[in-house]
Amino acid sequence: MTHSDLVITKRMLGVLILLVGALGFVGVLLLDALRGDFGDFGPTQILALAGCLGLCALGVSLLPLGDRPA
């Protein structure tokens, strides 16, 4: 019986970070829409959106690094 270990590559990590950032961005916008004051962003929401965009940028930067282990 052979056993293969899962190796997380830089591409897999990039996709995961990109998805977390995108879900966070959509979550902040959705929460604002559900509260009823869509478009009226406070400083905390702007900081959260900027952080999510930063996560997306980090994830995209890892994608071209390929199948090397993270």
N, C-alpha and C positions, 0 to 999 in steps of 0.2 A: 504494500500500500504506500503510495507516494504522498508526500505532504508538501504543498507549495504555500509559501507565505505570501500574503498580499503586500506588495510594495507600493506605497503611495508615491506616484510620480508628480513632477512639478505641474504637468498638465491637469492631472486629477485635482490637485490642490488648488490650482487656478480656477477651475470650473466650480469647485465647492465655494471658494471665497467669492467668486462672482455671483453665484446664486444667493448666498447669504446677504450680500450687499443689495442685490436687486429686490429680494423679498423684504428686507428692512426698509428700503425706499418706498416700495408699494405699501407696506404696512403703515408707515408714517402718514402717507397721503390718505390711505383708507381710514385711519383713525381720525384724521382731521375732517374728512367728509362725513363720517358717522356722527361726530360731535355736532355737526351742523354749521360750523363756521369755516367752510372750505375757503382757502385762499388767504386767510388771516393768520400768517405764520409768526410765531414768537421766536425769540432767540434760541430757545432750546430745540425747537423743531428745525430751524435752519441749521443748527449745529449737527443734529441727527441726520438730516438729509445730506449735508456735506460729508459726514463720516461714511454714510452708505455709498456715496459717489466715490470716495477714496478707496473703500473696499473693492468696488467694481473695477477701479483703475488698477489696483494691485492684482486682482484676479486676471485681468486682461494681460497685464505685463508678464504673468507666469505662463500663459498659454504657449507662446512660441518656444519655450525652453524644452519642450518635448518630453520624452520618456525617461529622462534621468531621474533618479530617486530624489525625493525632496529632503 
